Amino acid sequence: MTSEHEPGRDEWRPWGGEAADRTEEIPAREEPSRDEPPREEPLWARLGGAEPTQPVPQQQPSPYAAAPSYGAPPPYGADPSYGTSPSYGSTPSYGAPVPEPTPHRRGPGWGALIGVAVAVALVAGLVGGIGGALLADRDASPTRGSTSLPSPGAGATTRPQGSIANIAATVTPSVVTLRVEGADGQGTGSGWVYDDKGHLVTNNHVVAGAAEGGEITVVLANGTQLPGKIVGRDASYDLAVVKVERTDLAPIALGASEDVVVGDQVIAVGAPLGLDSTVTSGIVSALNRPVTPGDEDDQSFINAIQTDAAINPGNSGGPLLDMQGRVIGVNSAIARAPGSGVSGQSGNIGVGFAIPSAQVRTTADQLIATGKAVHPVIGVYLDTQYDGEGVRIAEQGPDGAPALNPGGPAEKAGLRPGDVVLEFEGRPVADDGELIVAIRARAVGDEVTLTIRRGGSEQDVTMVLQGSGD
């Protein structure tokens, strides 16, 4: 049986066909080492010549070595047929010795790169940690001795000018809380920045406990705590001035209490019941209301502004503001109307009292200048047992002292023991507290008129007020 040659048996079958039975071994291709680049065989070896006897100069490759000079004439005396035509990137001149390529220098390995990266990360982490700690310290909450300043709240810019929210946000940074420690225990009250020299105004009854070796801590609206020192205090007006060693606090402008009328809107700011930066609002419900904070041994006589803005214990010493954000009064939570029996209330009763700003200005300036305040007086002792119309001058003072101060305003004006004072500057007076409050609301040197009754007749008497120390 004759075998025929099958066509295509010894050939590769195209595209998906089965491979031929005959296979050819393809020599393995030598891959250059990763650690060392392949070296090019010298030209003399490739052409079968002998190794040159002259040393091959180690020339630095020109940056233009990669560009062959096509058509350039061979060097003088050289055989133009020597060697083959240069390939792109070979030596530019025919027949010239071919320098061996400069070995490729190895760069840093992966291990070195990883080491450098780790070192950089460690340094960055250290620097970041130090920077973060500094930023954390900078952003920490203010503590005692902090130099940070309270800043107005969002309402100062997001609410209309003259609104309660706008005024509250603007003024609150200038209102402080006073923590007082003394022999009688601890207590809190309020105060506000009076000027740019660190003077704060508050009530006398707020700081009286620290007058004899106690301690006052002033807490700003942002929580910064500062030590406070009493500059001066006056029980007669229930006012005091405390100083802190800061000159960058923003004072609140004083308004004119004499221009206030019943029905005006007002805002009270303070720390009622220890709740700092509390804002309440209301109206002026009465004017020239005689109130007497304190006890009989340390009693104040104030011609107060009455308001229905909520005032509680702790509000004492805080500002009462008009709708321009000016201080028209200093709140006195423990004030009470004479004979009312309302004293030391534990919560808002709908009636609060504030010392008018006209009195605050006079007294605060005196306390800052001299440490004490001067009160206007007429120089008489009053009969506290008298319950008839008006106020009667006593027959004599305590311990047998004369009822009228010798050389005082009342004696100079011709008043006598037993005279009954019915009116002060045309306004009726019902009890001794009202008369004292009306006198204290005036200034030393003012000329005033009293309507008195002596026997069965009435008459007007004019006198000039003197200072309490004169």
KASUL-V207475 format. One record per residue. N is the residue number from 1. RES is the residue in one letter. PSI is psi in radians with two decimals (none if undefined). D_LAST is the distance of its C-alpha to the last C-alpha in Angstrom with 1 decimal. Layout:
N|RES|PSI|D_LAST, N|RES|PSI|D_LAST
//
This chain:
1|M|2.21|159.9, 2|T|2.29|158.5, 3|S|2.35|154.8, 4|E|2.57|153.1, 5|H|2.21|150.1, 6|E|2.17|147.2, 7|P|2.43|145.4, 8|G|0.10|141.8, 9|R|-0.65|142.3, 10|D|0.23|141.1, 11|E|2.76|138.3, 12|W|2.40|134.7, 13|R|2.31|134.3, 14|P|2.58|131.8, 15|W|1.40|128.6, 16|G|-0.08|128.5, 17|G|2.95|132.1, 18|E|2.57|133.1, 19|A|2.64|133.3, 20|A|2.75|136.7, 21|D|-0.54|138.5, 22|R|2.21|138.5, 23|T|2.64|135.2, 24|E|2.40|134.3, 25|E|2.20|132.0, 26|I|2.13|129.3, 27|P|2.47|128.3, 28|A|2.41|124.7, 29|R|2.27|122.4, 30|E|2.16|120.6, 31|E|2.38|116.9, 32|P|2.62|115.0, 33|S|2.48|112.7, 34|R|-0.49|109.1, 35|D|-0.39|108.2, 36|E|2.25|110.3, 37|P|2.67|111.4, 38|P|2.44|115.2, 39|R|2.39|116.7, 40|E|2.35|119.0, 41|E|2.34|122.5, 42|P|2.67|123.3, 43|L|-0.68|125.5, 44|W|-0.55|128.3, 45|A|-0.68|128.6, 46|R|-0.49|128.8, 47|L|-0.01|131.6, 48|G|0.24|133.5, 49|G|3.12|133.2, 50|A|2.74|132.5, 51|E|2.27|129.1, 52|P|2.51|128.3, 53|T|-0.47|128.6, 54|Q|2.46|125.8, 55|P|2.51|122.3, 56|V|2.12|120.5, 57|P|2.42|117.5, 58|Q|1.57|114.2, 59|Q|2.52|112.8, 60|Q|2.26|109.5, 61|P|2.39|110.1, 62|S|2.59|109.2, 63|P|-0.26|106.9, 64|Y|0.17|109.8, 65|A|-0.43|112.4, 66|A|-0.24|112.4, 67|A|1.96|113.9, 68|P|2.63|117.6, 69|S|1.55|119.2, 70|Y|2.37|121.9, 71|G|0.07|124.9, 72|A|2.48|123.9, 73|P|2.58|126.9, 74|P|2.79|127.7, 75|P|2.72|127.1, 76|Y|2.21|129.9, 77|G|-0.06|132.9, 78|A|2.61|131.6, 79|D|2.01|133.9, 80|P|-0.32|132.5, 81|S|0.00|134.2, 82|Y|2.12|132.4, 83|G|3.07|130.5, 84|T|2.93|129.7, 85|S|2.37|127.4, 86|P|2.48|123.8, 87|S|2.89|121.8, 88|Y|2.15|118.4, 89|G|-0.07|116.0, 90|S|-3.05|118.8, 91|T|2.48|119.3, 92|P|-0.31|119.5, 93|S|2.38|122.6, 94|Y|2.46|126.0, 95|G|-0.17|127.6, 96|A|2.60|124.5, 97|P|2.46|123.6, 98|V|2.02|121.2, 99|P|2.56|118.2, 100|E|2.44|117.3, 101|P|2.50|114.1, 102|T|2.26|111.0, 103|P|2.46|110.2, 104|H|2.20|107.3, 105|R|2.33|104.3, 106|R|2.40|102.8, 107|G|-3.13|99.2, 108|P|2.44|96.9, 109|G|3.11|98.2, 110|W|-0.64|96.5, 111|G|-0.76|95.3, 112|A|-0.73|93.4, 113|L|-0.73|91.9, 114|I|-0.71|90.8, 115|G|-0.75|89.2, 116|V|-0.74|87.3, 117|A|-0.72|86.1, 118|V|-0.74|84.8, 119|A|-0.76|83.0, 120|V|-0.72|81.3, 121|A|-0.72|80.3, 122|L|-0.76|78.8, 123|V|-0.77|76.8, 124|A|-0.70|75.6, 125|G|-0.71|74.6, 126|L|-0.81|72.6, 127|V|-0.76|70.8, 128|G|-0.69|70.2, 129|G|-0.74|68.8, 130|I|-0.79|66.4, 131|G|-0.72|65.3, 132|G|-0.69|65.0, 133|A|-0.70|62.8, 134|L|-0.74|60.5, 135|L|-0.67|60.3, 136|A|-0.72|59.6, 137|D|-0.67|56.8, 138|R|-0.62|55.3, 139|D|0.03|55.6, 140|A|2.73|54.3, 141|S|2.45|51.4, 142|P|2.50|48.0, 143|T|-3.02|46.6, 144|R|2.26|43.6, 145|G|0.04|42.9, 146|S|2.58|45.0, 147|T|0.07|44.4, 148|S|2.69|45.6, 149|L|2.51|43.5, 150|P|2.52|43.5, 151|S|2.63|45.5, 152|P|2.62|45.6, 153|G|-3.14|48.2, 154|A|-0.51|51.4, 155|G|-0.31|49.8, 156|A|-0.43|47.8, 157|T|-0.38|51.2, 158|T|-0.06|53.5, 159|R|2.67|51.5, 160|P|2.57|50.6, 161|Q|2.31|47.4, 162|G|-0.10|44.8, 163|S|2.81|46.6, 164|I|-0.73|44.9, 165|A|-0.72|47.1, 166|N|-0.79|46.3, 167|I|-0.78|42.5, 168|A|-0.79|42.7, 169|A|-0.60|44.8, 170|T|-0.66|42.6, 171|V|-0.54|39.2, 172|T|-0.68|40.3, 173|P|-0.32|40.5, 174|S|0.08|36.7, 175|V|2.34|36.0, 176|V|2.82|35.8, 177|T|2.36|36.3, 178|L|2.16|34.1, 179|R|2.08|35.9, 180|V|2.29|33.6, 181|E|2.23|34.9, 182|G|-2.97|33.0, 183|A|-0.48|33.5, 184|D|0.06|33.7, 185|G|-2.70|36.4, 186|Q|2.72|36.8, 187|G|2.93|35.7, 188|T|2.68|35.6, 189|G|-2.94|33.4, 190|S|2.91|33.1, 191|G|3.11|31.1, 192|W|2.74|31.7, 193|V|2.11|31.5, 194|Y|-0.66|28.4, 195|D|-3.07|29.4, 196|D|0.33|32.2, 197|K|0.18|30.4, 198|G|0.19|30.9, 199|H|2.33|27.7, 200|L|2.48|28.3, 201|V|2.42|26.2, 202|T|-3.02|26.8, 203|N|2.62|25.4, 204|N|-0.70|23.3, 205|H|-0.27|25.9, 206|V|-0.72|28.6, 207|V|-0.03|27.4, 208|A|-0.58|25.5, 209|G|-0.36|28.9, 210|A|0.14|29.0, 211|A|-0.51|25.5, 212|E|1.34|27.2, 213|G|0.23|30.2, 214|G|-3.00|31.6, 215|E|2.41|33.3, 216|I|2.21|32.8, 217|T|2.15|35.8, 218|V|2.15|35.4, 219|V|2.03|38.7, 220|L|2.98|39.5, 221|A|-0.43|41.7, 222|N|0.16|44.8, 223|G|-0.15|44.3, 224|T|2.32|42.8, 225|Q|2.32|40.6, 226|L|2.51|37.7, 227|P|2.42|35.3, 228|G|2.63|31.6, 229|K|2.37|28.5, 230|I|2.17|25.0, 231|V|-0.72|22.6, 232|G|2.71|19.6, 233|R|2.67|19.3, 234|D|1.99|17.0, 235|A|-0.52|18.4, 236|S|-0.57|16.5, 237|Y|0.01|18.4, 238|D|0.80|21.3, 239|L|2.64|21.3, 240|A|2.72|22.1, 241|V|2.25|23.4, 242|V|2.52|26.6, 243|K|2.45|28.3, 244|V|2.72|32.1, 245|E|1.11|34.0, 246|R|2.39|35.5, 247|T|0.18|35.0, 248|D|0.19|38.0, 249|L|2.51|36.7, 250|A|2.07|36.6, 251|P|2.78|33.2, 252|I|2.35|33.2, 253|A|2.55|32.0, 254|L|2.40|29.2, 255|G|-3.13|30.3, 256|A|1.78|28.6, 257|S|-0.42|27.9, 258|E|-0.26|27.4, 259|D|-0.06|31.1, 260|V|2.49|32.4, 261|V|2.76|34.7, 262|V|2.34|36.4, 263|G|-0.23|39.6, 264|D|2.46|38.5, 265|Q|2.47|40.0, 266|V|2.80|37.8, 267|I|2.29|38.5, 268|A|2.35|36.8, 269|V|2.40|37.4, 270|G|-2.75|36.8, 271|A|1.17|38.5, 272|P|2.33|39.1, 273|L|0.48|40.7, 274|G|0.07|40.8, 275|L|1.64|42.9, 276|D|2.76|41.4, 277|S|0.70|41.7, 278|T|2.36|42.1, 279|V|2.26|41.9, 280|T|2.82|41.8, 281|S|2.82|41.6, 282|G|-2.62|41.0, 283|I|2.91|39.3, 284|V|2.05|36.0, 285|S|-0.26|36.8, 286|A|2.79|33.6, 287|L|2.82|30.2, 288|N|0.71|26.8, 289|R|2.04|27.9, 290|P|2.13|25.2, 291|V|2.70|25.7, 292|T|1.47|24.1, 293|P|2.72|25.2, 294|G|3.10|25.0, 295|D|-3.09|25.4, 296|E|-0.53|23.4, 297|D|-0.31|21.9, 298|D|1.04|20.9, 299|Q|2.51|20.9, 300|S|2.65|20.1, 301|F|1.95|19.8, 302|I|2.33|21.6, 303|N|1.46|23.0, 304|A|2.77|26.1, 305|I|2.23|29.3, 306|Q|2.41|32.2, 307|T|2.70|35.4, 308|D|0.08|38.8, 309|A|2.37|39.1, 310|A|2.08|39.9, 311|I|2.14|36.8, 312|N|2.91|37.6, 313|P|2.28|36.0, 314|G|-0.47|35.8, 315|N|-0.31|34.8, 316|S|2.26|31.1, 317|G|-0.25|29.2, 318|G|2.88|32.0, 319|P|2.56|31.9, 320|L|2.13|32.9, 321|L|2.59|34.8, 322|D|-3.07|36.1, 323|M|0.18|39.7, 324|Q|0.11|38.8, 325|G|0.35|37.6, 326|R|2.62|33.9, 327|V|2.09|31.1, 328|I|-0.08|29.7, 329|G|2.84|28.2, 330|V|2.12|27.8, 331|N|2.46|30.1, 332|S|1.67|28.9, 333|A|-0.42|32.1, 334|I|0.08|30.7, 335|A|2.60|28.6, 336|R|2.61|29.8, 337|A|2.46|29.5, 338|P|2.26|28.0, 339|G|-0.03|31.0, 340|S|-0.42|33.4, 341|G|0.03|33.9, 342|V|1.91|34.5, 343|S|2.47|33.0, 344|G|0.61|34.3, 345|Q|2.57|37.3, 346|S|-0.08|40.0, 347|G|3.03|41.1, 348|N|2.28|40.5, 349|I|0.21|40.4, 350|G|-0.08|40.4, 351|V|2.04|36.7, 352|G|2.81|34.0, 353|F|2.58|30.4, 354|A|2.49|28.4, 355|I|2.19|24.8, 356|P|2.56|24.9, 357|S|-0.48|25.0, 358|A|-0.71|22.4, 359|Q|-0.65|19.8, 360|V|-0.79|21.6, 361|R|-0.83|21.4, 362|T|-0.84|17.6, 363|T|-0.77|16.9, 364|A|-0.74|19.9, 365|D|-0.68|18.9, 366|Q|-0.73|15.5, 367|L|-0.69|17.3, 368|I|-0.68|20.0, 369|A|-0.73|17.9, 370|T|-0.18|15.5, 371|G|-0.05|16.8, 372|K|2.85|13.9, 373|A|2.63|12.5, 374|V|2.33|9.2, 375|H|2.43|9.9, 376|P|2.44|9.7, 377|V|2.83|9.6, 378|I|-0.18|11.1, 379|G|0.83|10.1, 380|V|2.77|13.8, 381|Y|2.38|16.2, 382|L|2.62|19.3, 383|D|1.81|22.9, 384|T|-0.21|24.3, 385|Q|-0.17|27.8, 386|Y|2.32|28.1, 387|D|0.32|30.7, 388|G|-2.88|31.4, 389|E|2.41|30.6, 390|G|-2.78|27.0, 391|V|2.26|24.0, 392|R|2.46|23.5, 393|I|2.32|20.6, 394|A|2.75|21.3, 395|E|-0.59|22.7, 396|Q|2.84|20.5, 397|G|-3.11|18.2, 398|P|2.57|19.7, 399|D|0.56|21.3, 400|G|0.15|21.2, 401|A|2.69|17.5, 402|P|2.57|16.8, 403|A|-0.49|16.9, 404|L|2.33|14.2, 405|N|2.13|10.8, 406|P|2.23|11.4, 407|G|0.07|9.9, 408|G|3.02|8.7, 409|P|-0.76|10.8, 410|A|-0.77|13.7, 411|E|-0.73|14.2, 412|K|-0.57|14.2, 413|A|-0.08|16.6, 414|G|0.21|18.9, 415|L|2.74|18.9, 416|R|2.80|20.5, 417|P|2.41|21.3, 418|G|-0.25|24.2, 419|D|2.53|23.6, 420|V|2.17|24.7, 421|V|2.09|23.1, 422|L|-0.64|26.1, 423|E|2.65|24.9, 424|F|2.04|22.0, 425|E|0.72|22.9, 426|G|-0.02|26.5, 427|R|2.22|26.8, 428|P|2.54|27.6, 429|V|2.30|25.6, 430|A|-0.42|27.8, 431|D|3.03|25.5, 432|D|-0.59|22.0, 433|G|-0.73|22.1, 434|E|-0.70|22.9, 435|L|-0.77|20.1, 436|I|-0.75|17.5, 437|V|-0.74|19.3, 438|A|-0.69|19.5, 439|I|-0.77|15.8, 440|R|-0.36|15.2, 441|A|-0.17|17.9, 442|R|3.11|16.0, 443|A|2.68|13.7, 444|V|2.31|10.2, 445|G|-0.20|11.4, 446|D|2.52|14.5, 447|E|2.23|16.2, 448|V|2.77|17.7, 449|T|2.27|20.4, 450|L|2.45|21.0, 451|T|2.12|24.4, 452|I|2.82|24.5, 453|R|2.20|27.5, 454|R|2.08|27.7, 455|G|-2.14|31.2, 456|G|0.11|33.6, 457|S|2.74|31.9, 458|E|2.63|29.4, 459|Q|2.72|27.1, 460|D|2.39|24.6, 461|V|2.27|21.1, 462|T|2.47|18.9, 463|M|2.87|15.1, 464|V|2.23|12.6, 465|L|2.45|10.4, 466|Q|2.88|6.6, 467|G|2.69|5.3, 468|S|-0.41|5.7, 469|G|-0.02|3.8, 470|D|none|0.0
//
